[in-house]
Amino acid sequence: MLDDLARPGFWQACEEQVLQARRLFAQLVGADVDQIAVLPNASIAAHQVASSRRWRRRRDILATPAEFPGIAHTWLAQPGSRVRWVNPSGAAVSTGDYLAQITSRTGLVSVPAVTYRDAVRLDVARIADAAHNVGAAVCVDAYQAAGVMPLDVDSLACDYLVTGTGKYMLGLPGLAFLYVRHPGGPPPALTGWLGRTDPHALRATVLDFPPHARRYETGTPAAAAVYAATAGLSLIGGLDLRQVRHHTQRMIAVAAQRLAAQGEVVRLAGHVEAQGAHLAVVEPHAEAMAAWLGHRGVITAPRGGVLRLAMHAYTLDDDIDAVCEAIAAYRCRSRTQPGGLR
Ligand SMILES: Cc1ncc(COP(=O)(O)O)c(C=O)c1O
């Protein structure tokens, strides 16, 4: 990007990168490029979904407290709709919880492919089947899945999929993708010059919406995040994601066993298929633990009472050794007990 900035024609080069990112992401999820919109973040992508739907006949949006708050807040902010919570207790949500709550009033079902805190992987295809049987649409948040496991929009049978590049797609924060199975219908709430049929016509007095997914786009994207997205997606495109999935599942099993043997409390899904690509270690002061580990070169992600250990294609057995040893050292130094026991 810095090289392109130093040359004439940076904007064209950047537009090429956007096209390339759109193409690579479409390939990653088995979609057509015309079904993909490039947006600044997943919350805006969800907003574009909800605002282009009508709630008169089916007002209910089915969502779970286990989903990423930004997505849930987007649903809560929609005028004319009503959020119904799947498993409101906040305990680990399951596919069965969703199936039990889909009714003839359901208009949209929001499903995280993998929950951001506890890494519960839901059976999106089964939920989508039940939703479609009552005429509801399905929106998948694949932020914790895209780039680290196979994802195919036809196998998932979803109507929308949102995700961003800042995690397993190996890019930067600042860019998200929205997949729409059938672009068209009512226009979204947000728009901008890139949402026009011909953005380069630059006609301030004409508000037209193309029939493809670019209709959901707004204004100039974050260039650095776009360049990083094409780099990350190119790396991911060279991987066999079935093998990556197999590898991360093995890494999680090894880490979970080691940590349990050290007395740590880990949240593991009931069976290996229902586990995402990270492991949640229960720790009420996860931020303090993450900061201590971070100073020793072990990068983790604390969230809501858990320390998340994320696996990818490049995670090695040595990495698991390092994090397990570092957690054991932290327990000694901080005189804390696993699972929040004092
Ligand atoms: C499941 C999930 N969805 C969405 C996001 C990010 O949403 P946004 O791009 O709106 O910040 C995250 C980030 O951690 C996430 O884990």
The ligand as a Tripos MOL2 file, in Angstrom:
@<TRIPOS>MOLECULE
LIG
   16    16     1     0     0
SMALL
NO_CHARGES

@<TRIPOS>ATOM
      1 C1        -18.7880  -12.7250   16.4420 C.3       1 LIG1
      2 C2        -18.3470  -11.3210   16.1800 C.ar      1 LIG1
      3 N1        -19.1040  -10.5300   15.4150 N.ar      1 LIG1
      4 C3        -18.7400   -9.2630   15.1330 C.ar      1 LIG1
      5 C4        -17.5640   -8.7460   15.6440 C.ar      1 LIG1
      6 C5        -17.1290   -7.3480   15.3220 C.3       1 LIG1
      7 O1        -18.1840   -6.5100   14.9230 O.3       1 LIG1
      8 P1        -17.8430   -5.0760   14.3270 P.3       1 LIG1
      9 O2        -17.1060   -5.3250   13.0390 O.co2     1 LIG1
     10 O3        -19.1360   -4.4240   14.1180 O.co2     1 LIG1
     11 O4        -16.9630   -4.3660   15.3000 O.co2     1 LIG1
     12 C6        -16.7540   -9.5450   16.4440 C.ar      1 LIG1
     13 C7        -15.5030   -8.9750   16.9970 C.2       1 LIG1
     14 O5        -14.9470   -9.4230   17.9410 O.2       1 LIG1
     15 C8        -17.1530  -10.8530   16.7180 C.ar      1 LIG1
     16 O6        -16.4100  -11.6480   17.4910 O.3       1 LIG1
@<TRIPOS>BOND
     1     1     2 1
     2     2     3 ar
     3     2    15 ar
     4     3     4 ar
     5     4     5 ar
     6     5     6 1
     7     5    12 ar
     8     6     7 1
     9     7     8 1
    10     8     9 2
    11     8    10 1
    12     8    11 1
    13    12    13 1
    14    12    15 ar
    15    13    14 2
    16    15    16 1
@<TRIPOS>SUBSTRUCTURE
     1 LIG1         1 GROUP 0 **** ****
